[in-house]
Amino acid sequence: MKPDDFAPYIQSLKKRHDEIRGLLSSPDIYSRPAEIKNLSRESQRIETILSLKEKLERIIKELSENKRLAAEENDPEMKTLAGQESQKAEIEKENLSKQILLLLLPQDPNDTKNIIVEIRPAAGGDEAGLFSAEMFRAYRSYAESQKWKLEVLDLTSNSTGGIKEVIFSISGENVYSRMKFESGVHRVQRVPATETSGRIHTSTITVAVMPEAEEVELQIKPSELKFDVFRSSGPGGQSVNTTDSAVRATHIPTGLSVASQQEKSQYRNKETALRILRSKLLKMKQDEEAAKQSAAKKSQIGSGGRSEKIRTYNFPQNRVTDHRFNINVFNLPEIIEGNLSLIINQAIEAEKEEKLQNLNLK
């Protein structure tokens, strides 16, 4: 795409930038901190695009001048020098154009949000529970490598050392923008430790990555909530299991219900249950809005069946495959140890290229 192709869009960005400055100068904006944050972020993005566009215009001007000099110059040495400068300018022109186009891609409003993640076994019995535990450890390790904070909100183990369910939050810089690629059905193919005949089993787990909703972003009326307390059945020590500290929060209008029993404090469990519930409701709301635009939109997780996979971990072949972007990485142990960037980085680049091809600036 040539620079002139997105020139009209640059003009609309300038108008939008003026609008944002007007909104940020309004006295009543200070009562809406979330809106200030979003407008400031949008303003910064526009300023970056406009700055790059100015650089691009200077490069185009220099390139035109160098080409003129190369055509008019009689001195062979000066002619060669002008040609070399033109080549450098062409490369810089292409790089700046690509940077601008990438910034013009539609922005996912969730990309800068923290997240809540749920991992559950789907098909495969105990083996799926064991793989759920392995993926949880992989995400914990990956969060540490990214300098993110991971907090376990709820965890239920099984008797074989696997996980029945784990819910955790991750907070940090641009968490959702990277972790969103983990949402869906993960399929594992390997010989389980309990398999005596050496037969390869196929199991699946579901991973749901939800942007964490802020209170100002999603208001829930107290009258719409119902709370139940019960005795915790999970690990955590004697005091957890002998008191009614676990809390179940139900959103009456939707019937959506979540429980938290990780903490000894009933108050803390109530807070945690509300965090999870609020994020589930935000995800539900966003899915409904997306479904209006695309009637064929599939749900994030699916039923957990073996054929509904976003990624396959094939242990015999030492291969991890992302089926959405046709990516293959032949370093399965390192990915399971938490080096998820090996596949996430490729997914990000593939998504960018896909969006660039579909970019419509009109």
C-alpha positions as CSV (number, residue, x, y, z in Angstrom):
1,M,0.0,0.0,0.0
2,K,1.3,3.4,-1.0
3,P,1.6,6.4,1.5
4,D,-1.0,8.3,-0.6
5,D,-3.6,5.5,0.0
6,F,-3.9,6.3,3.7
7,A,-3.6,10.1,3.4
8,P,-7.4,10.6,3.8
9,Y,-7.4,8.6,6.9
10,I,-4.6,10.7,8.4
11,Q,-6.9,13.7,8.0
12,S,-9.7,12.0,9.9
13,L,-7.2,11.2,12.7
14,K,-6.2,14.9,12.9
15,K,-9.9,15.8,13.4
16,R,-10.3,13.0,16.0
17,H,-7.2,14.3,17.8
18,D,-8.8,17.8,18.1
19,E,-11.9,16.2,19.4
20,I,-10.0,14.3,22.1
21,R,-8.2,17.5,23.2
22,G,-11.5,19.1,23.6
23,L,-12.9,16.2,25.7
24,L,-9.8,16.1,27.9
25,S,-10.1,19.8,28.6
26,S,-13.7,19.5,29.8
27,P,-14.0,20.0,33.6
28,D,-16.4,17.1,34.1
29,I,-14.0,14.6,32.6
30,Y,-12.2,14.3,35.9
31,S,-15.1,12.4,37.4
32,R,-14.6,9.6,34.8
33,P,-11.1,8.3,35.3
34,A,-11.6,5.3,33.0
35,E,-12.6,7.6,30.1
36,I,-9.5,9.8,30.7
37,K,-7.3,6.7,30.5
38,N,-8.8,5.5,27.3
39,L,-8.8,9.0,25.6
40,S,-5.2,9.6,26.7
41,R,-4.1,6.3,25.2
42,E,-6.0,7.0,21.9
43,S,-4.4,10.5,21.8
44,Q,-0.9,9.1,22.3
45,R,-1.5,6.6,19.4
46,I,-2.7,9.3,17.1
47,E,0.3,11.5,18.0
48,T,2.6,8.7,17.2
49,I,1.0,8.1,13.8
50,L,1.1,11.8,12.9
51,S,4.8,12.0,13.9
52,L,5.6,9.1,11.7
53,K,3.6,10.6,8.8
54,E,5.7,13.8,9.1
55,K,8.9,11.8,9.0
56,L,7.5,9.9,5.9
57,E,6.8,13.2,4.1
58,R,10.3,14.4,4.8
59,I,11.8,11.1,3.4
60,I,9.6,11.3,0.3
61,K,10.8,14.9,-0.3
62,E,14.4,13.8,0.2
63,L,13.9,10.9,-2.1
64,S,12.5,13.1,-4.9
65,E,15.5,15.5,-4.5
66,N,18.0,12.6,-4.6
67,K,16.5,11.2,-7.8
68,R,16.6,14.7,-9.4
69,L,20.2,15.1,-8.5
70,A,21.1,11.6,-9.8
71,A,19.4,12.4,-13.1
72,E,21.1,15.9,-13.5
73,E,24.5,15.2,-12.0
74,N,27.4,14.8,-14.5
75,D,30.0,13.7,-12.0
76,P,30.0,9.9,-11.9
77,E,31.0,9.8,-8.2
78,M,28.3,12.2,-7.2
79,K,25.8,10.4,-9.3
80,T,26.6,7.1,-7.5
81,L,26.4,8.8,-4.1
82,A,22.9,10.3,-5.0
83,G,21.8,6.8,-6.1
84,Q,23.0,5.2,-2.8
85,E,21.1,7.9,-0.8
86,S,18.0,7.1,-2.8
87,Q,18.2,3.4,-2.0
88,K,18.5,4.2,1.7
89,A,15.6,6.6,1.5
90,E,13.5,4.0,-0.3
91,I,14.1,1.5,2.5
92,E,13.3,4.0,5.2
93,K,10.1,5.0,3.3
94,E,9.0,1.4,3.2
95,N,9.7,0.9,6.9
96,L,7.8,4.1,8.0
97,S,4.9,3.1,5.8
98,K,4.7,-0.3,7.4
99,Q,4.9,1.2,10.9
100,I,2.0,3.6,10.1
101,L,-0.1,0.9,8.6
102,L,0.4,-1.3,11.7
103,L,-0.7,1.5,13.9
104,L,-3.8,2.1,11.7
105,L,-4.9,-1.5,12.3
106,P,-8.2,-1.7,14.3
107,Q,-7.3,-1.6,18.0
108,D,-8.7,-4.2,20.4
109,P,-9.9,-2.2,23.4
110,N,-9.1,-5.2,25.6
111,D,-5.4,-5.4,24.7
112,T,-4.2,-3.3,27.6
113,K,-6.4,-5.0,30.2
114,N,-5.5,-7.5,32.9
115,I,-7.1,-10.9,32.6
116,I,-8.8,-13.7,34.4
117,V,-8.0,-17.2,33.1
118,E,-9.9,-20.5,33.6
119,I,-8.4,-23.9,32.8
120,R,-10.5,-27.0,32.8
121,P,-10.1,-30.6,31.6
122,A,-12.4,-31.5,28.8
123,A,-12.0,-34.9,27.1
124,G,-9.5,-37.5,28.3
125,G,-10.2,-38.1,32.0
126,D,-7.2,-38.1,34.4
127,E,-4.7,-37.3,31.5
128,A,-6.7,-34.1,30.7
129,G,-6.4,-33.1,34.4
130,L,-2.7,-33.7,34.4
131,F,-2.2,-31.6,31.2
132,S,-4.3,-28.9,32.8
133,A,-1.8,-28.8,35.7
134,E,1.1,-28.6,33.2
135,M,-0.4,-25.7,31.3
136,F,-1.1,-23.9,34.5
137,R,2.6,-24.2,35.4
138,A,3.5,-23.1,31.9
139,Y,1.4,-19.9,32.2
140,R,2.8,-19.2,35.7
141,S,6.4,-19.5,34.3
142,Y,5.5,-17.3,31.3
143,A,4.0,-14.6,33.5
144,E,7.2,-14.5,35.6
145,S,9.3,-14.1,32.4
146,Q,7.1,-11.2,31.3
147,K,7.3,-9.5,34.8
148,W,3.5,-10.0,35.2
149,K,1.8,-10.8,38.5
150,L,-0.2,-14.0,38.7
151,E,-2.7,-14.6,41.5
152,V,-4.6,-17.9,42.0
153,L,-8.3,-17.2,42.6
154,D,-9.6,-20.7,42.8
155,L,-8.0,-24.2,42.4
156,T,-9.4,-27.7,42.7
157,S,-7.1,-30.6,42.4
158,N,-7.8,-34.3,41.8
159,S,-6.4,-37.4,43.4
160,T,-3.9,-38.1,40.6
161,G,-2.1,-34.8,40.9
162,G,-4.0,-33.1,38.1
163,I,-6.4,-30.2,38.2
164,K,-10.2,-30.2,38.0
165,E,-10.3,-26.4,37.6
166,V,-8.1,-23.5,38.2
167,I,-9.0,-19.8,37.9
168,F,-6.3,-17.1,38.2
169,S,-5.7,-13.5,37.3
170,I,-2.7,-12.0,35.5
171,S,-1.9,-8.3,35.7
172,G,0.8,-6.3,34.0
173,E,1.7,-4.5,30.8
174,N,-0.5,-5.5,27.8
175,V,-1.4,-8.8,29.2
176,Y,-4.5,-9.5,27.2
177,S,-2.8,-8.6,23.9
178,R,-0.5,-11.6,24.2
179,M,-2.6,-14.1,26.3
180,K,-5.7,-13.8,24.2
181,F,-4.1,-16.3,21.7
182,E,-4.5,-19.0,24.5
183,S,-8.3,-19.0,24.4
184,G,-9.8,-22.2,23.2
185,V,-9.4,-25.9,23.1
186,H,-5.8,-27.3,23.6
187,R,-5.3,-30.9,22.4
188,V,-2.5,-33.1,23.7
189,Q,-1.3,-36.3,22.0
190,R,1.1,-38.5,24.1
191,V,1.5,-41.8,25.9
192,P,0.2,-41.2,29.5
193,A,2.3,-42.4,32.4
194,T,-0.5,-44.9,33.3
195,E,-0.6,-46.4,29.8
196,T,1.2,-49.9,29.9
197,S,0.8,-50.7,26.2
198,G,2.5,-47.6,24.9
199,R,-0.6,-46.4,23.1
200,I,-0.9,-42.7,22.3
201,H,-3.9,-41.0,23.9
202,T,-5.6,-37.8,22.7
203,S,-7.0,-35.5,25.4
204,T,-8.2,-31.9,25.5
205,I,-8.5,-29.0,28.0
206,T,-10.3,-25.7,27.6
207,V,-8.6,-22.4,28.3
208,A,-10.7,-19.2,28.7
209,V,-9.0,-15.8,28.7
210,M,-11.3,-13.0,29.8
211,P,-10.4,-9.3,30.1
212,E,-10.8,-8.3,33.7
213,A,-13.7,-5.8,34.0
214,E,-13.3,-2.6,36.0
215,E,-16.1,-1.6,38.3
216,V,-16.6,1.7,36.4
217,E,-16.9,-0.3,33.2
218,L,-19.6,-2.7,34.3
219,Q,-22.1,-1.7,36.9
220,I,-24.0,-4.5,38.7
221,K,-26.9,-3.5,41.0
222,P,-26.8,-5.0,44.5
223,S,-30.4,-6.2,43.9
224,E,-29.1,-8.3,41.0
225,L,-26.8,-10.3,43.1
226,K,-27.4,-13.3,45.4
227,F,-24.7,-14.7,47.7
228,D,-24.5,-18.2,49.3
229,V,-21.9,-19.3,51.8
230,F,-20.8,-22.9,52.2
231,R,-18.0,-25.0,53.7
232,S,-14.9,-25.2,51.5
233,S,-14.0,-28.6,50.1
234,G,-10.7,-27.6,48.6
235,P,-7.1,-27.6,50.0
236,G,-6.0,-24.9,52.3
237,G,-5.7,-26.1,55.9
238,Q,-8.1,-27.2,58.6
239,S,-9.5,-23.7,59.2
240,V,-10.6,-23.4,55.6
241,N,-12.5,-26.7,55.6
242,T,-14.3,-26.3,59.0
243,T,-15.8,-22.9,58.5
244,D,-18.4,-21.5,56.1
245,S,-15.8,-19.3,54.3
246,A,-16.6,-20.3,50.7
247,V,-18.9,-17.9,48.7
248,R,-21.0,-18.4,45.7
249,A,-22.1,-15.3,43.8
250,T,-25.1,-15.5,41.4
251,H,-26.1,-12.8,38.9
252,I,-29.9,-13.2,39.0
253,P,-30.8,-11.6,35.6
254,T,-28.4,-14.0,33.7
255,G,-28.3,-16.9,36.1
256,L,-24.5,-16.8,35.9
257,S,-22.9,-18.2,39.1
258,V,-19.3,-18.5,40.3
259,A,-17.8,-19.7,43.5
260,S,-14.6,-18.9,45.4
261,Q,-13.2,-21.0,48.3
262,Q,-9.4,-20.3,48.0
263,E,-9.2,-17.9,51.0
264,K,-9.9,-18.5,54.7
265,S,-11.8,-15.2,54.8
266,Q,-15.4,-15.1,53.6
267,Y,-14.9,-11.4,52.7
268,R,-11.9,-12.2,50.5
269,N,-13.8,-15.0,48.8
270,K,-16.7,-12.7,48.2
271,E,-14.4,-10.1,46.6
272,T,-12.8,-12.8,44.4
273,A,-16.2,-14.2,43.3
274,L,-17.3,-10.8,42.3
275,R,-14.1,-10.2,40.2
276,I,-14.6,-13.5,38.3
277,L,-18.4,-12.8,37.9
278,R,-17.8,-9.3,36.6
279,S,-15.3,-10.5,34.0
280,K,-17.6,-13.3,32.9
281,L,-20.4,-10.8,32.4
282,L,-18.2,-8.4,30.5
283,K,-17.1,-11.3,28.2
284,M,-20.7,-12.3,27.8
285,K,-21.6,-8.7,26.9
286,Q,-18.7,-8.4,24.4
287,D,-19.6,-11.7,22.8
288,E,-23.2,-10.6,22.3
289,E,-22.1,-7.4,20.6
290,A,-19.7,-9.3,18.4
291,A,-22.4,-11.8,17.5
292,K,-24.6,-9.0,16.2
293,Q,-21.9,-8.2,13.7
294,S,-21.2,-11.8,12.8
295,A,-24.0,-14.3,13.1
296,A,-21.6,-17.1,12.4
297,K,-19.3,-16.2,15.3
298,K,-18.3,-19.3,17.3
299,S,-18.0,-19.4,21.0
300,Q,-14.6,-18.9,22.5
301,I,-14.2,-22.4,24.0
302,G,-16.6,-24.7,22.2
303,S,-17.7,-28.0,23.8
304,G,-14.2,-29.2,24.4
305,G,-14.4,-31.9,21.8
306,R,-11.2,-33.4,20.3
307,S,-11.9,-31.8,16.9
308,E,-12.5,-28.3,18.2
309,K,-8.9,-27.3,18.8
310,I,-6.9,-24.2,18.4
311,R,-3.6,-25.9,19.3
312,T,-2.1,-29.4,19.4
313,Y,0.8,-30.6,21.5
314,N,2.2,-33.7,19.8
315,F,4.7,-35.2,22.2
316,P,6.0,-38.1,20.0
317,Q,6.8,-35.5,17.2
318,N,8.1,-32.8,19.6
319,R,5.7,-30.4,17.8
320,V,3.3,-27.7,18.8
321,T,0.8,-26.6,16.1
322,D,-1.4,-23.5,16.2
323,H,-4.2,-24.4,13.8
324,R,-5.5,-20.8,13.4
325,F,-2.4,-19.5,11.8
326,N,-0.8,-22.8,10.5
327,I,2.2,-22.4,12.9
328,N,4.5,-25.3,13.8
329,V,7.1,-25.1,16.5
330,F,9.4,-28.1,17.0
331,N,10.4,-27.4,20.6
332,L,7.6,-28.7,22.7
333,P,9.5,-29.2,26.0
334,E,10.5,-25.5,26.1
335,I,7.0,-24.3,25.4
336,I,5.6,-26.6,28.2
337,E,8.3,-25.1,30.5
338,G,6.8,-21.6,29.9
339,N,8.5,-20.2,26.8
340,L,5.2,-19.5,25.1
341,S,6.7,-16.6,23.2
342,L,8.0,-19.2,20.7
343,I,4.5,-19.5,19.5
344,I,2.7,-16.4,20.7
345,N,5.2,-14.0,18.8
346,Q,4.4,-15.9,15.6
347,A,0.7,-15.7,16.2
348,I,0.9,-11.9,16.8
349,E,2.8,-11.4,13.5
350,A,0.4,-13.7,11.6
351,E,-2.6,-11.8,12.9
352,K,-1.0,-8.4,11.9
353,E,-0.3,-9.6,8.4
354,E,-3.9,-10.9,8.2
355,K,-5.3,-7.5,9.4
356,L,-3.0,-5.6,7.0
357,Q,-4.4,-7.6,4.0
358,N,-8.0,-6.8,5.2
359,L,-7.3,-3.2,6.1
360,N,-9.9,-0.7,4.7
361,L,-9.0,2.9,5.3
362,K,-12.1,4.3,3.6
